[in-house]
Amino acid sequence: TDRVWVPLSPLARELVDGVAVDIPGFEWLPESQPQQSMSLNSLYVCREEFRKAGKPDPLLILCEGPFFPAAPGSLTPAEQAERLARSSLLLLAYGVDMQLSLGCAFASGDYWGEQHYGDGILDPLPLAMPRPAYAAYATLTRHLNRRNFDRWLPTGSLTVYALQFRHYRTGVPMHVFWTLRGRRPVPVSAPAGAAVR
């Protein structure tokens, strides 16, 4: 469906400092275009409306989603892991640094686990065995620990993404690259030793 974005009214400009972000995700690619349903990139339009209203750094808190089920008939465990990590990176790039509900911890063992919302990055209790998404998210948070999003890096490609983070105290940069599929050459301006996979 088409989305209609309503500019913030003068009253809302005084009273609204941000919004709760609810983007379910499901089997969609995190990099879907803004006009597509459940696109994380629609946050660009949201931030632009706040910028026009004089609030360039709105408070954006993830209240629900994205959910990436790795149940039969849905994503594979590897796809779940990739999409969870890429979603978290995109959310950080759009200023959603309070990701309070990024997926579920445990897959549900009852009827709830048979639909999109009931799957998690750990197997159902009592097993609680970690899935690849658990390791991917742990790796992501370990590498980005104490680093804040700094900027998008130009890649010259619509399918190669590059983000720069900086340590909150030292300012030392960290670069994250990814592509939607296959392999791509690393941009010339990329740091030494960088690879895009």
N, C-alpha and C positions, 0 to 999 in steps of 0.2 A: 504494500500500500504506500501511497505517497504521504510524506510527512509534511506538516505545516508548522513552520517555526514562527512563533509570535514574539516580536520584540518585547523587551521588558518595558512595561509602562513606567511613567515617572514615579508612581507609588511603589511599584515593585523594586525600582532601583534603590529606594531608601530602605526597604524591608528585607530584600532577598540578597543574601551573600553567596548563595550556591544552591546546588540541587543534589538530590540523591540519584545515583546512577543505577539503572536497572536495565541490563542488556543480557538476556539469557544466553545467547551464543549457540548452544546446541551443536549441530554438525557444521555450522557455517564457518567459513574461514575468518579468522580475526581481522584480516586485512580487507574484508569486503568494502565496497565503495559506500560512501555516506548515504546514498539514496536507497541502498538495499536494506531490507529488514534486518534488524539485530546487528547493525554494523557498529563496531567500536569507533570507526572513523567519523560517525555522526557527532562525536564529541567535538570535532573541529567546529562544526556549525554552532554547537552549544557555547563553546568558548568565544566564538566570534560575536554572538549576541551579547554575552556579558561584556566583552571588550567595548562594543558600541555603546553599552550602557555605562561605561566608565569604571568597570570592574574587571581589569585584565587578568586577575588571578583569583577566580571564583573558588569557593570551597566545593569540591566534588568528592563525594563519599560513595564508594561502591556499596550498595545495599542489597543487591541480588545479582548473581551470575558473575561471569559467564559459567555455564555448566557444559561440560564436555563428557557425555556418557561413553564409556567403553564397554557397553553391554552388547550382547548378540544383536546383530542388525544395525549397529550404530558405528562408532569409530573403533579403530583398533587401539590397543594400549599405547602403541607408539604415536598414533595420531593424537590421542588424548594428551600425552605428554608434551608434544610439540605445540599444540594449540593453547594449552594452559600457560606455558612459558611465554609464547608470543603475545597472548592476550595481556598478561601482566606487564610486559614491556610496553605495549601500546597504551595501556591505561596510565602507566607512569609518565609516558611522553605527553599525554593530554592532561596531566596534573591530578590524576586520581591516585594519590599516594596513600590513601586510607582504603585498602582493598580488604574490607572486613568480611566479604562473602564470596571470595573467588572459588567457586565450586564447593564441593562437600568433602569432608575428611574421609568418612567411611561410606562405602556402598551399603545400601540398605538390604537386609536379608528378607524383607517381606514384599508385599505388593508394591510398595513405594519404590523399590529398586528396579521395577519393571518399566519405568518410564524415565524421561529425560532428567528429572530433578533428583532421582534417587541413587545416582551412581557417585562414586568418590575416587580418591587417589589411593585409598587403602581398601583391601578386600573387606567384606562384611565381618563383623564380630561373630565368633570368637577368634577367627584367624588373624585379621588385621594385618595381613601381609602387604607390604608396600608394592605399589605398581610402578611402572616407569615414570608416570606423572609425579609421583612422590619424589623420586630421585631428581627429576628435572627441576621441580620447584625448589628443592633443597639446594641444588647447585646454583640456581638463579639467585636465591636470596643470599647465599654465601658470597657470591662474587659481587653482588650489588650492596652488600652490607655497608652502611654509612656513606653511601654514594647517592647523590641527588641527580635527577635528570637535568641535563644542561641544554642540549639542543639536538635537533634532527641534523644528520649529515647528508649532503647531497650525494647521490650515487649515479645519477644519469640514467636510472632504470626505474620502471614502474613496478618491478617485482623484486628488487633488492632493497632492503631496509638497513639503515645504519643510524644508531643512536649513540650519543655521547653522554656519559655520566661523569660526575666529578665528586671526589671525596669531600665530605662536608667541611673538613678542617684543613687538609693539605692542598686541596684543589687538583690533585693528581687525576688526570682523566682516565676513563675506561671506555672502550668502544665495543659495542655489540652490533654484529652484522647477522643478517639472515636473508634467505630467499625462500620464495614460496615452493619451489620445486627445482630439482636438479642442482647444477653448479653454475656459478657465474664468476667472471673475473673480479678480483678485488680492485676497487678504485685506486688509482695511482696515489691519491692523497691519504690512503688508509695507513694506519700505523704498521711498522715492520712486523712481520710474523702473523698478520691478520689473515684469516681465511673465512670464506663464506660458504656455509654448507646448509 
